[in-house]
């Protein structure tokens, strides 16, 4: 598997690294992922972003195409992880990217997992759950989820069987990108800042004993 182009930011001598990738529809340089990348860099983490092969092709040609097969997505993520020399590393991503990271987490050397808007099921199809592996996952995991996420609302997720290694941070009134409903008393910026604080706390606790 050829390693995709990596976008690396943060201190050159950073000893802790977070790898992030995109959801199905936007690249790893989306405004959403750029926000969390900047926040992590400010906390002195090295952040590595990459695009899956189908998104790299879309960037080259301008033509949209569906995501690669799951096997290719998994192999790509593992190849990126192999290319990173830093010992302390957490993996994750937005939506589909976080899901793929969750599928490889236990077989990889990653020490933590951060999922930003996990797609627990396809939108409008709550019966088609993508949670089987989450009941057994051993990797310490943070899922940041909007309470009104069409891919997994709070009232749905609270009924799922999830591993005790998973903690969930809820963005009040938030959708799949943590944006509140139009008439909510919550602000989007407020949800994003609180999500960043949750990630900061999770990573601090992940490596606090090392």
C-alpha positions as CSV (number, residue, x, y, z in Angstrom):
1,X,0.0,0.0,0.0
2,X,1.4,3.3,-1.1
3,X,1.4,5.9,1.7
4,X,-0.7,9.0,0.9
5,X,0.7,12.5,1.0
6,X,1.0,13.6,4.6
7,X,0.3,17.1,5.9
8,X,2.4,17.4,9.1
9,X,2.0,20.4,11.5
10,X,3.2,21.1,15.0
11,X,6.6,21.3,16.8
12,X,9.4,19.5,15.0
13,X,10.5,17.8,18.3
14,X,7.0,16.9,19.5
15,X,6.9,13.5,21.3
16,X,3.2,13.0,20.9
17,X,1.3,12.8,17.7
18,X,-2.4,12.8,16.6
19,X,-3.3,11.4,13.2
20,X,-6.6,12.7,11.7
21,X,-8.5,12.1,8.5
22,X,-11.7,13.1,6.8
23,X,-15.3,12.0,6.5
24,X,-16.8,10.7,3.3
25,X,-17.5,14.1,1.6
26,X,-14.7,16.6,2.5
27,X,-10.9,16.4,2.5
28,X,-8.7,16.4,5.5
29,X,-8.2,20.2,4.9
30,X,-11.8,20.9,5.7
31,X,-12.6,23.8,8.0
32,X,-13.8,21.4,10.6
33,X,-10.6,19.3,10.8
34,X,-8.5,22.4,10.4
35,X,-10.1,23.8,13.6
36,X,-9.1,20.8,15.7
37,X,-5.7,20.6,14.0
38,X,-4.9,24.2,15.0
39,X,-6.1,23.5,18.6
40,X,-3.9,20.4,18.9
41,X,-0.9,22.2,17.5
42,X,-1.4,25.0,20.0
43,X,-1.2,22.3,22.7
44,X,2.2,21.3,21.2
45,X,1.1,18.0,19.6
46,X,2.3,17.0,16.2
47,X,-0.7,16.6,13.9
48,X,-0.7,14.5,10.8
49,X,-3.5,14.7,8.3
50,X,-4.0,12.7,5.1
51,X,-6.6,11.9,2.4
52,X,-7.8,8.4,1.4
53,X,-7.0,7.5,-2.2
54,X,-10.4,8.4,-3.6
55,X,-10.2,11.9,-2.1
56,X,-6.6,12.3,-3.4
57,X,-8.0,11.4,-6.9
58,X,-10.8,13.9,-6.4
59,X,-8.3,16.6,-5.6
60,X,-6.4,15.8,-8.7
61,X,-9.2,15.5,-11.2
62,X,-12.1,17.5,-9.6
63,X,-14.4,14.6,-10.2
64,X,-16.4,13.2,-7.3
65,X,-16.3,9.5,-6.6
66,X,-17.5,7.3,-3.8
67,X,-15.2,6.2,-1.0
68,X,-12.8,3.3,-1.5
69,X,-13.7,-0.1,-0.2
70,X,-13.3,-0.6,3.5
71,X,-10.3,-2.8,3.1
72,X,-8.4,-0.1,1.2
73,X,-9.4,2.5,3.7
74,X,-8.1,0.4,6.6
75,X,-4.9,-0.5,4.7
76,X,-4.3,3.2,3.9
77,X,-4.7,4.2,7.6
78,X,-2.3,1.5,8.7
79,X,0.3,2.6,6.1
80,X,0.1,6.2,7.5
81,X,0.6,4.9,11.0
82,X,3.6,2.8,9.9
83,X,5.1,6.0,8.3
84,X,5.0,7.9,11.6
85,X,8.1,7.4,13.8
86,X,6.8,9.0,17.0
87,X,6.1,6.4,19.7
88,X,3.2,8.1,21.4
89,X,0.4,8.3,18.8
90,X,-3.4,8.6,18.8
91,X,-5.5,8.1,15.7
92,X,-9.0,9.3,14.7
93,X,-10.9,11.5,12.3
94,X,-14.2,13.0,11.2
95,X,-17.2,10.6,10.7
96,X,-16.0,7.9,8.3
97,X,-12.4,8.6,9.1
98,X,-13.0,8.1,12.8
99,X,-14.9,4.9,12.0
100,X,-12.0,3.5,10.0
101,X,-9.6,4.4,12.8
102,X,-11.8,2.6,15.2
103,X,-11.7,-0.5,13.1
104,X,-7.9,-0.7,13.1
105,X,-7.2,0.7,16.6
106,X,-6.9,-2.6,18.5
107,X,-4.7,-4.2,15.8
108,X,-2.4,-1.1,15.6
109,X,0.1,0.5,17.9
110,X,-2.1,3.5,18.5
111,X,-2.6,4.3,22.1
112,X,-5.8,6.3,21.8
113,X,-8.7,7.0,19.5
114,X,-10.6,10.2,18.9
115,X,-13.8,10.0,16.8
116,X,-15.4,13.4,15.7
117,X,-19.0,12.6,14.9
118,X,-19.1,8.8,14.8
119,X,-21.5,7.4,12.1
120,X,-23.2,4.8,14.4
121,X,-25.6,4.1,11.5
122,X,-26.4,5.5,8.1
123,X,-28.7,8.6,8.2
124,X,-32.3,7.5,8.3
125,X,-31.4,3.8,8.8
126,X,-31.0,3.3,12.6
127,X,-31.4,-0.4,12.2
128,X,-28.1,-0.7,10.3
129,X,-25.7,-0.3,13.2
130,X,-21.9,0.1,12.9
131,X,-21.3,-0.7,16.6
132,X,-20.3,-4.4,16.9
133,X,-16.6,-3.7,17.3
134,X,-17.3,-0.8,19.7
135,X,-18.7,-3.2,22.3
136,X,-15.2,-4.9,22.6
137,X,-12.7,-2.2,21.7
138,X,-9.7,-2.1,24.0
139,X,-8.1,1.2,22.9
140,X,-9.0,4.2,25.1
141,X,-11.5,6.1,23.0
142,X,-13.2,9.5,23.0
143,X,-16.3,10.0,20.8
144,X,-17.4,13.6,20.4
145,X,-21.0,13.5,19.2
146,X,-23.8,16.0,18.6
147,X,-26.9,15.3,20.5
148,X,-29.0,15.6,17.3
149,X,-26.5,13.8,15.0
150,X,-28.6,12.0,12.3
151,X,-25.9,9.3,12.3
152,X,-26.5,8.6,16.0
153,X,-28.6,10.8,18.4
154,X,-28.0,10.9,22.1
155,X,-31.2,9.0,22.9
156,X,-30.1,6.2,20.4
157,X,-26.5,6.0,21.5
158,X,-27.3,5.7,25.2
159,X,-29.0,2.5,24.4
160,X,-26.1,0.9,22.6
161,X,-23.7,-1.6,24.2
162,X,-20.3,0.2,24.1
163,X,-17.0,-0.8,25.7
164,X,-16.1,0.7,29.0
165,X,-13.0,2.0,27.3
166,X,-15.2,4.5,25.4
167,X,-16.2,7.9,26.7
168,X,-18.6,10.2,24.9
169,X,-18.6,14.0,25.0
170,X,-22.0,15.4,23.9
171,X,-22.3,18.6,22.0
172,X,-25.7,20.1,23.1
173,X,-28.2,20.4,20.3
174,X,-25.3,19.6,17.8
175,X,-25.6,17.9,14.5
176,X,-23.0,15.7,12.8
177,X,-20.5,18.6,12.8
178,X,-21.7,19.9,16.3
179,X,-23.7,22.8,14.8
180,X,-26.7,23.5,17.0
181,X,-30.3,23.8,15.7
182,X,-31.2,27.3,14.4
183,X,-33.3,28.2,17.4
184,X,-31.0,26.7,20.0
185,X,-29.7,28.7,22.8
186,X,-26.3,27.1,22.1
187,X,-23.6,28.6,19.9
188,X,-21.7,26.6,17.3
189,X,-18.4,28.2,18.6
190,X,-19.3,27.1,22.1
191,X,-19.7,23.5,21.0
192,X,-16.5,23.5,19.1
193,X,-14.5,25.0,22.0
194,X,-16.0,22.5,24.4
195,X,-15.2,19.6,22.0
196,X,-11.6,20.8,21.8
197,X,-11.4,20.9,25.6
198,X,-12.7,17.4,25.8
199,X,-10.0,16.2,23.4
200,X,-7.3,18.1,25.4
201,X,-8.5,16.4,28.6
202,X,-8.7,13.0,27.0
203,X,-5.1,13.1,25.5
204,X,-3.7,14.6,28.8
205,X,-5.2,11.7,30.7
206,X,-4.1,9.2,28.1
207,X,-0.5,10.0,28.5
208,X,-0.5,11.4,32.0
209,X,1.2,8.3,33.5
210,X,4.0,8.2,30.9
